[in-house]
């Protein structure tokens, strides 16, 4: 599913964000990416989304070599990846239903398809009964679950999450991780960047650890 072959990322100011990264994440696997602030976690996720280009090395996602994709193929790749951030980034003036439906509206799905997919996604995260409410009426944990529902509404085979529990207390963080585990049990590949080692270890999944841009541990 995800393969890095001797990947390096160096910015124009000379900063080396990633050095000699080689890794392989299998289809249907749930993996955690950890490391100190500035270790390169977010850069690695951006490379997978083709939001950044490598300086050298190869990245292959679902059999596609990213540096061979043209400008039209990259948006198609991104539509096959569900992304969740630390901040849910919900539209507060839109209902929960409207927030989750947004990716499908942008992609031109019809009303019937959108309705079915949104309700399935909300049911997956346990918030189907709140589809007509607004984000600010929900708890922080519920808002993050809504962002997950939005990320999975078009059934992407790959989910990337960048510190998705960073703003949550331990109990809510555990609830969110269980949502990811549920999605993974259905065959979705999940890669989560997090600095919360205790939470990561409780999930009993493979862990990749970065230090100063280098992969120093893979379990």
C-alpha positions as CSV (number, residue, x, y, z in Angstrom):
1,X,0.0,0.0,0.0
2,X,2.7,2.5,1.1
3,X,6.4,2.1,0.2
4,X,9.2,4.6,0.7
5,X,12.6,3.7,-0.9
6,X,15.5,5.8,0.4
7,X,13.4,9.0,0.6
8,X,15.0,12.3,1.4
9,X,13.3,15.7,1.8
10,X,15.4,18.9,1.9
11,X,13.8,22.3,1.8
12,X,15.2,25.3,-0.1
13,X,16.5,26.8,3.1
14,X,18.7,23.8,3.7
15,X,16.6,22.1,6.3
16,X,16.6,18.3,6.0
17,X,13.2,17.2,7.1
18,X,13.6,13.5,6.2
19,X,16.7,11.5,5.6
20,X,17.1,8.0,4.0
21,X,13.6,6.8,4.8
22,X,12.8,3.3,3.8
23,X,9.5,1.7,5.0
24,X,6.6,-0.5,3.9
25,X,3.1,-0.4,5.2
26,X,0.9,-3.3,4.0
27,X,-2.7,-2.9,2.7
28,X,-5.1,-3.2,5.6
29,X,-2.5,-2.5,8.2
30,X,-2.9,0.0,11.1
31,X,0.4,1.8,11.9
32,X,1.5,4.6,14.2
33,X,4.1,7.2,13.4
34,X,5.8,8.8,16.4
35,X,8.7,11.1,17.3
36,X,9.5,14.4,18.8
37,X,8.1,17.7,17.6
38,X,9.9,18.5,14.3
39,X,11.0,14.8,13.8
40,X,9.4,14.8,10.3
41,X,6.0,13.2,10.9
42,X,3.9,15.8,9.2
43,X,6.4,16.1,6.3
44,X,6.1,12.3,5.8
45,X,2.3,12.5,5.6
46,X,2.5,15.4,3.2
47,X,4.7,13.4,0.9
48,X,2.2,10.5,0.9
49,X,-0.6,13.0,-0.1
50,X,1.7,14.5,-2.8
51,X,1.4,17.9,-1.2
52,X,5.3,17.9,-1.1
53,X,7.8,16.4,-3.5
54,X,10.8,14.3,-2.4
55,X,14.3,15.6,-2.9
56,X,15.3,12.1,-3.8
57,X,14.1,8.5,-3.5
58,X,10.8,6.9,-4.4
59,X,7.3,6.8,-2.9
60,X,4.8,4.2,-4.2
61,X,1.2,4.4,-3.1
62,X,-1.1,1.5,-4.2
63,X,1.3,0.7,-7.0
64,X,1.6,4.2,-8.2
65,X,5.0,6.0,-8.1
66,X,4.3,9.5,-7.0
67,X,7.1,11.3,-8.9
68,X,5.6,9.8,-12.1
69,X,2.1,11.3,-11.6
70,X,1.1,14.3,-13.7
71,X,-0.8,17.3,-12.3
72,X,-4.2,15.7,-13.1
73,X,-3.4,12.4,-11.4
74,X,-2.4,13.9,-8.1
75,X,-5.8,15.2,-7.2
76,X,-7.2,11.8,-8.0
77,X,-4.7,10.2,-5.6
78,X,-5.7,12.6,-2.9
79,X,-9.4,11.7,-3.3
80,X,-8.4,8.1,-2.4
81,X,-7.0,9.3,0.9
82,X,-9.0,10.3,4.0
83,X,-7.2,12.9,6.1
84,X,-7.9,13.9,9.7
85,X,-6.1,16.7,11.6
86,X,-5.7,17.6,15.2
87,X,-8.2,20.5,14.6
88,X,-11.4,19.0,13.2
89,X,-11.7,22.0,10.8
90,X,-15.5,21.8,10.7
91,X,-17.7,24.6,9.2
92,X,-19.6,25.9,12.2
93,X,-22.4,27.5,10.1
94,X,-23.2,24.1,8.5
95,X,-25.0,21.1,10.0
96,X,-23.2,17.9,10.8
97,X,-24.8,16.3,7.8
98,X,-23.6,19.2,5.5
99,X,-20.1,19.0,6.9
100,X,-19.8,15.3,6.2
101,X,-21.5,15.6,2.7
102,X,-19.1,18.3,1.5
103,X,-16.4,16.1,-0.2
104,X,-19.2,14.3,-2.1
105,X,-20.8,17.6,-3.2
106,X,-17.5,18.8,-4.5
107,X,-17.1,15.5,-6.4
108,X,-20.5,15.9,-8.0
109,X,-22.4,12.9,-6.4
110,X,-26.1,13.0,-6.7
111,X,-28.4,13.7,-3.7
112,X,-29.4,10.0,-3.2
113,X,-25.8,8.8,-3.2
114,X,-24.8,11.6,-0.8
115,X,-27.6,10.8,1.6
116,X,-26.8,7.2,1.8
117,X,-23.0,7.6,2.1
118,X,-23.3,10.4,4.8
119,X,-25.7,8.3,6.9
120,X,-23.4,5.3,6.7
121,X,-20.4,7.3,7.7
122,X,-22.2,9.0,10.7
123,X,-23.4,5.6,11.8
124,X,-19.8,4.3,11.7
125,X,-18.7,6.9,14.2
126,X,-21.8,6.6,16.3
127,X,-23.3,10.0,15.6
128,X,-26.2,9.4,13.1
129,X,-28.7,10.8,15.6
130,X,-26.9,14.2,15.5
131,X,-26.9,14.8,11.8
132,X,-29.0,18.0,12.0
133,X,-27.1,19.6,14.8
134,X,-24.2,22.1,14.5
135,X,-20.6,21.5,15.4
136,X,-20.4,23.9,18.3
137,X,-23.2,22.0,20.1
138,X,-21.0,18.9,20.2
139,X,-18.2,17.9,22.5
140,X,-14.5,18.0,21.3
141,X,-14.5,14.2,20.9
142,X,-17.8,14.3,18.9
143,X,-16.4,17.0,16.7
144,X,-13.3,14.8,16.0
145,X,-15.6,11.9,15.1
146,X,-17.4,14.1,12.7
147,X,-14.1,14.9,11.0
148,X,-13.5,11.2,10.7
149,X,-16.9,10.6,9.2
150,X,-16.1,13.4,6.6
151,X,-12.8,11.7,5.8
152,X,-14.3,8.3,5.2
153,X,-17.5,9.4,3.4
154,X,-16.2,8.4,0.0
155,X,-14.8,5.1,1.3
156,X,-11.0,5.8,0.8
157,X,-8.7,2.7,1.1
158,X,-6.2,4.8,3.1
159,X,-6.6,7.1,6.1
160,X,-3.9,9.4,7.3
161,X,-4.3,11.1,10.7
162,X,-2.0,13.9,12.0
163,X,-2.2,14.1,15.8
164,X,-6.0,13.4,15.8
165,X,-6.2,13.1,19.6
166,X,-3.8,16.0,20.5
167,X,-6.6,18.2,21.8
168,X,-8.5,15.5,23.7
169,X,-8.3,14.1,27.2
170,X,-7.2,10.5,27.6
171,X,-10.7,9.0,27.7
172,X,-11.8,10.8,24.5
173,X,-8.5,10.0,22.9
174,X,-9.1,6.3,23.5
175,X,-12.6,6.5,22.0
176,X,-11.2,8.1,18.9
177,X,-8.6,5.4,18.5
178,X,-11.3,2.8,18.8
179,X,-13.0,4.4,15.9
180,X,-9.8,4.1,13.8
181,X,-9.5,0.4,14.9
182,X,-13.1,-0.2,13.8
183,X,-12.3,1.3,10.4
184,X,-9.2,-0.8,10.1
185,X,-11.0,-4.0,10.9
186,X,-13.1,-3.3,7.8
187,X,-9.9,-3.4,5.7
188,X,-9.0,0.3,5.6
189,X,-5.3,1.0,5.8
190,X,-4.6,3.5,8.7
191,X,-1.5,5.6,9.4
192,X,-1.7,7.8,12.5
193,X,1.0,10.3,13.5
194,X,1.0,10.8,17.3
195,X,3.4,11.7,20.1
196,X,1.3,9.9,22.8
197,X,3.3,6.8,23.4
198,X,1.0,5.4,26.1
199,X,-1.9,5.6,23.8
200,X,0.0,4.1,20.9
201,X,1.2,1.2,23.0
202,X,-2.3,0.5,24.2
203,X,-3.4,-0.2,20.6
204,X,-0.8,-3.0,20.0
205,X,0.0,-2.0,16.5
206,X,3.2,-1.5,14.6
207,X,5.1,1.7,15.4
208,X,7.5,3.7,13.3
209,X,9.6,6.2,15.2
210,X,11.3,9.2,13.7
211,X,14.2,11.2,15.2
212,X,15.6,14.3,13.5
213,X,14.2,13.1,10.2
214,X,15.5,9.6,10.4
215,X,13.6,6.3,11.0
216,X,15.2,4.9,14.1
217,X,12.8,2.3,15.1
218,X,10.1,0.1,13.6
219,X,8.3,-2.5,15.7
